Amino acid sequence: MEVSKYEQALRQYNCDLNDEAVARQVSTMLQEHLEENNTKEVKKFLFNSVELTTLKTTDSEDSVLRFVENVNRFDREYPEMGNVATVCVYPNFAKICYECLENDDVEIACVSGSFPSSQTFLEVKIAETALAIKDGATEIDIVMPVGKFLAEDYEGVSDDIAELKAICGDKSMKVILETGCLKTASNIKKASILAMYAGADYIKTSTGKLEPAATPEAAFVMCQAIKEYYEKTGIQIGFKPAGGMKTVKDALTYYTIVKEVLGEKWLTNKWLRLGTSSLANKLLSDIFDKEIKFF
C-alpha cells in the first residue's frame, strides 16, 4: 500500500511514549523550576498572553459588545499593563469585535469548523471559517476531527486541517487536539505532528467543553513535538493551553513547561497563548496585591 505523506511524517518521530514516564518527567520539572517563575514579571507576561474568551450558549450581540468594551476600558484604566493578547468569540460575533475593538494589537480569534465537536460537512466548516475572516477575524481556532484520528484515518484528519488552513491564508490557525479524548501521550504526540504538518500555526490542548481539558502532561508532550518539528523543519509553531486553567499556579505550570522544553524563543505572547475566561482577574489580583474583578 502507498503510504501517505502524513504517515511518512509520523515515522520521522518517536511516538512510542510511556504515560508514566511522561508524568514523572513533568513532576520533576515542576518541582525543580515552578517556584522560580512565581514572579510578578512572569504574571504580567501571562496576562498579556491571555486569550480572553466568551464562548457561552447565552452570548448575544449586547453581551459581546460589553465584553469588547471592557477590553477597551482596560487600556484606559491600566495603560501601563498592556492588554490581553486576543479576544476569542464565536464566528457570528467577529464583526462586532472588528467594529468595536479599539486596540489594534489585540487579535480577534474565532472558533470555527463546527466548534467544539468538528462534526459536520467540510463544506460547512469552510463556509463558517471564510465568513469569520470576512467579518474581521484575525485568527481561527478549529478542532481536529477527533473521531477520524481515533479511527486512524490520519490522511482524512490532515486533509481537513489543510483545507481549512487554505481558507485562512495568512491568518493564523490554531488546531485544537482535544487531548482529553486522545487518552495517551502517544496519541497526543501523533496528533500534534499531523496538525503541524497539515498547516497549523499553533496547536492547542482543548476546547474547554470536555473533561479532562488541558493537563501538564499533555502540554509537555505537545511542546516536545513542537520542538522536534522546529528542529526538523525550521518552522516555529505556537502553543495554547486551554480549558481547566483555574488558578495562577496553573498558568505558571504551563509557562514553566514551555520555558523548559521550548526555551526563551517561545516566551512571547505571539507564541504562547492561554485560553481562559477566568484567569485574567486572578493574574491582575496577584500583580497588584489586591482583589481585582475587572473582566
C-alpha positions as CSV (number, residue, x, y, z in Angstrom):
1,M,0.0,0.0,0.0
2,E,1.1,3.5,-0.8
3,V,1.9,5.4,2.4
4,S,0.5,9.0,2.7
5,K,2.9,11.9,3.2
6,Y,1.4,12.3,6.7
7,E,2.2,8.8,7.7
8,Q,5.7,9.3,6.3
9,A,6.0,12.3,8.6
10,L,4.9,10.4,11.6
11,R,7.6,7.8,11.0
12,Q,10.2,10.6,11.5
13,Y,9.3,11.0,15.2
14,N,9.3,8.8,18.2
15,C,5.6,8.4,19.1
16,D,6.0,5.4,21.3
17,L,5.7,7.2,24.6
18,N,5.2,5.9,28.1
19,D,2.5,7.7,30.0
20,E,4.0,7.0,33.4
21,A,7.5,8.2,32.3
22,V,5.9,11.4,30.9
23,A,4.2,12.0,34.3
24,R,7.4,11.6,36.2
25,Q,9.3,14.0,33.9
26,V,6.6,16.6,34.3
27,S,6.5,16.2,38.1
28,T,10.3,16.5,38.4
29,M,10.4,19.6,36.1
30,L,7.7,21.4,38.1
31,Q,9.3,20.5,41.4
32,E,12.6,21.9,40.2
33,H,11.5,25.0,38.3
34,L,8.0,26.1,39.0
35,E,8.7,28.3,42.0
36,E,11.5,30.3,40.3
37,N,8.8,31.5,37.8
38,N,6.4,32.7,40.5
39,T,7.2,36.4,40.0
40,K,5.1,39.5,39.1
41,E,7.1,39.9,35.9
42,V,6.0,36.4,34.7
43,K,2.4,37.0,35.8
44,K,2.3,40.2,33.8
45,F,3.7,38.3,30.8
46,L,1.0,35.7,31.3
47,F,-1.7,38.3,31.5
48,N,-0.5,39.7,28.2
49,S,-0.7,36.2,26.7
50,V,-4.4,35.6,27.7
51,E,-6.9,34.9,25.1
52,L,-9.9,36.4,26.8
53,T,-12.8,34.2,25.9
54,T,-16.6,34.2,25.8
55,L,-18.0,31.0,24.3
56,K,-21.3,30.7,26.0
57,T,-24.6,29.5,24.7
58,T,-26.1,32.7,26.1
59,D,-23.7,35.1,24.2
60,S,-25.5,37.8,22.4
61,E,-24.6,41.0,20.5
62,D,-25.1,43.0,23.6
63,S,-23.0,40.7,25.8
64,V,-20.2,40.5,23.3
65,L,-20.3,44.3,22.9
66,R,-19.9,44.7,26.7
67,F,-17.1,42.1,26.6
68,V,-15.2,44.1,24.0
69,E,-15.9,47.5,25.6
70,N,-14.3,46.1,28.8
71,V,-11.1,45.3,26.9
72,N,-11.1,48.9,25.5
73,R,-11.7,50.3,29.0
74,F,-8.7,48.3,30.4
75,D,-6.4,50.2,28.1
76,R,-7.7,53.5,29.6
77,E,-7.6,52.4,33.2
78,Y,-4.3,50.4,33.2
79,P,-2.2,51.9,30.4
80,E,1.0,50.6,32.0
81,M,-0.1,47.0,31.8
82,G,-0.6,46.3,28.1
83,N,-3.7,44.3,27.3
84,V,-4.7,40.7,26.7
85,A,-3.4,39.1,23.5
86,T,-6.7,38.2,22.0
87,V,-10.4,38.2,22.3
88,C,-12.0,34.8,21.4
89,V,-15.6,34.6,20.3
90,Y,-18.0,32.6,18.1
91,P,-17.8,33.4,14.4
92,N,-21.1,35.3,14.3
93,F,-19.6,37.9,16.6
94,A,-16.4,38.6,14.6
95,K,-18.0,41.7,13.1
96,I,-18.9,43.3,16.4
97,C,-15.3,42.8,17.7
98,Y,-13.8,44.2,14.5
99,E,-16.0,47.3,14.6
100,C,-15.7,48.0,18.3
101,L,-12.3,46.8,19.4
102,E,-10.0,49.9,19.8
103,N,-6.6,48.2,20.4
104,D,-5.1,47.1,17.1
105,D,-2.6,44.9,19.0
106,V,-5.4,42.7,20.4
107,E,-6.2,39.9,17.9
108,I,-9.7,38.7,17.1
109,A,-9.9,34.9,17.3
110,C,-13.0,32.9,16.3
111,V,-13.7,29.3,17.0
112,S,-14.7,27.7,13.7
113,G,-15.3,24.5,11.9
114,S,-18.3,23.3,13.9
115,F,-16.7,24.0,17.3
116,P,-16.5,22.2,19.7
117,S,-17.2,18.8,18.0
118,S,-15.8,19.3,14.5
119,Q,-18.7,17.1,13.4
120,T,-20.2,18.5,10.2
121,F,-19.6,18.6,6.5
122,L,-16.3,20.0,5.4
123,E,-18.1,22.5,3.2
124,V,-19.9,23.9,6.3
125,K,-16.6,24.2,8.1
126,I,-15.1,26.0,5.1
127,A,-18.0,28.4,4.8
128,E,-18.0,29.3,8.6
129,T,-14.3,29.9,8.5
130,A,-14.5,32.1,5.4
131,L,-17.3,34.1,6.9
132,A,-15.5,34.7,10.2
133,I,-12.4,36.0,8.3
134,K,-14.6,38.2,6.1
135,D,-16.2,39.8,9.2
136,G,-12.8,40.6,10.7
137,A,-11.4,37.5,12.5
138,T,-7.6,37.7,12.5
139,E,-7.1,34.2,14.0
140,I,-9.1,31.0,13.6
141,D,-9.3,28.1,16.1
142,I,-10.5,24.8,14.7
143,V,-11.0,21.4,16.3
144,M,-9.1,18.4,14.8
145,P,-11.6,15.8,13.7
146,V,-11.0,13.5,16.7
147,G,-13.2,10.7,15.5
148,K,-11.2,10.4,12.3
149,F,-8.0,10.4,14.3
150,L,-9.1,7.7,16.7
151,A,-10.2,5.6,13.7
152,E,-6.6,6.1,12.4
153,D,-7.7,8.0,9.3
154,Y,-4.7,10.2,9.5
155,E,-4.9,11.3,5.9
156,G,-8.5,12.4,6.5
157,V,-7.6,14.3,9.6
158,S,-4.7,16.1,7.9
159,D,-6.7,16.9,4.7
160,D,-9.4,18.5,6.9
161,I,-6.9,20.7,8.6
162,A,-5.1,21.6,5.3
163,E,-8.4,22.6,3.6
164,L,-9.2,25.0,6.4
165,K,-5.7,26.4,6.5
166,A,-6.1,27.2,2.8
167,I,-9.1,29.3,3.7
168,C,-7.3,31.0,6.5
169,G,-4.4,32.0,4.2
170,D,-2.1,34.4,6.1
171,K,-4.4,34.4,9.2
172,S,-3.1,32.2,12.0
173,M,-4.9,28.9,12.5
174,K,-4.9,27.1,15.8
175,V,-5.7,23.4,15.8
176,I,-7.4,22.1,19.0
177,L,-6.4,18.4,19.7
178,E,-9.0,17.8,22.4
179,T,-6.3,15.9,24.3
180,G,-8.7,14.5,26.9
181,C,-10.2,12.4,24.2
182,L,-6.9,11.2,22.9
183,K,-6.1,9.5,26.3
184,T,-2.4,8.6,25.7
185,A,0.8,10.5,25.3
186,S,1.5,8.6,22.1
187,N,-1.8,9.7,20.6
188,I,-1.1,13.3,21.6
189,K,2.3,13.3,20.0
190,K,0.9,11.8,16.8
191,A,-2.0,14.4,16.7
192,S,0.5,17.2,17.3
193,I,2.7,16.2,14.4
194,L,-0.2,15.6,12.0
195,A,-1.6,19.0,12.8
196,M,1.7,20.8,12.3
197,Y,2.4,19.1,9.0
198,A,-1.1,19.8,7.8
199,G,-0.7,23.6,8.4
200,A,-1.4,24.5,12.0
201,D,0.2,27.8,13.1
202,Y,-0.5,26.8,16.8
203,I,-1.5,23.6,18.5
204,K,-4.0,23.9,21.3
205,T,-4.9,21.4,24.0
206,S,-8.6,21.6,24.4
207,T,-11.9,23.2,23.7
208,G,-12.7,23.6,27.4
209,K,-16.0,22.0,26.8
210,L,-14.9,18.4,27.8
211,E,-13.1,16.9,30.8
212,P,-10.3,16.4,31.2
213,A,-9.2,19.6,29.4
214,A,-5.6,20.8,29.4
215,T,-3.1,18.9,31.6
216,P,0.6,19.5,32.3
217,E,1.4,16.0,30.8
218,A,-0.4,16.8,27.5
219,A,1.3,20.2,27.4
220,F,4.7,18.6,27.9
221,V,4.2,16.1,25.0
222,M,2.8,18.9,22.7
223,C,5.8,21.1,23.5
224,Q,8.2,18.3,22.8
225,A,6.5,17.7,19.4
226,I,6.8,21.4,18.6
227,K,10.5,21.4,19.5
228,E,11.2,18.4,17.4
229,Y,9.2,19.7,14.5
230,Y,11.1,23.0,14.7
231,E,14.4,21.2,14.7
232,K,13.5,19.2,11.6
233,T,11.7,22.0,9.6
234,G,12.8,25.3,11.0
235,I,9.1,26.3,11.3
236,Q,8.1,27.8,14.7
237,I,4.7,26.7,15.9
238,G,2.8,28.4,18.8
239,F,1.3,26.6,21.8
240,K,-2.0,27.3,23.5
241,P,-3.1,25.5,26.6
242,A,-6.9,26.0,27.2
243,G,-9.6,24.6,29.4
244,G,-9.3,23.8,33.1
245,M,-6.9,26.7,34.0
246,K,-8.5,27.9,37.2
247,T,-5.5,29.2,39.2
248,V,-2.4,31.4,38.8
249,K,-0.4,28.3,39.7
250,D,-2.0,26.5,36.7
251,A,-0.8,29.3,34.4
252,L,2.7,29.2,35.9
253,T,2.8,25.5,35.4
254,Y,2.2,25.9,31.6
255,Y,4.7,28.7,31.5
256,T,7.3,26.6,33.2
257,I,6.8,23.7,30.8
258,V,7.1,26.0,27.7
259,K,10.2,27.6,29.2
260,E,11.9,24.4,30.0
261,V,11.0,22.4,26.9
262,L,10.9,25.1,24.2
263,G,13.0,27.9,25.6
264,E,13.1,31.7,25.6
265,K,12.2,31.9,21.9
266,W,8.6,30.9,22.7
267,L,8.2,33.2,25.7
268,T,6.4,36.0,23.8
269,N,2.6,36.4,23.5
270,K,2.9,35.6,19.8
271,W,4.0,32.1,20.5
272,L,2.4,31.3,23.9
273,R,-1.3,31.9,24.5
274,L,-3.6,31.0,27.4
275,G,-7.2,30.2,26.6
276,T,-9.2,31.2,29.6
277,S,-12.2,33.3,30.7
278,S,-11.4,33.5,34.4
279,L,-7.7,33.7,34.9
280,A,-7.2,37.4,33.8
281,N,-8.7,38.8,37.1
282,K,-6.6,36.3,39.2
283,L,-3.4,37.3,37.5
284,L,-4.3,41.0,37.9
285,S,-5.1,40.4,41.6
286,D,-1.7,38.8,42.1
287,I,0.2,41.6,40.2
288,F,-1.5,44.4,42.2
289,D,-1.7,42.6,45.6
290,K,-5.4,43.2,45.9
291,E,-8.6,41.6,44.5
292,I,-9.5,42.9,41.1
293,K,-12.6,41.9,39.2
294,F,-12.2,43.8,36.0
295,F,-13.2,41.2,33.4
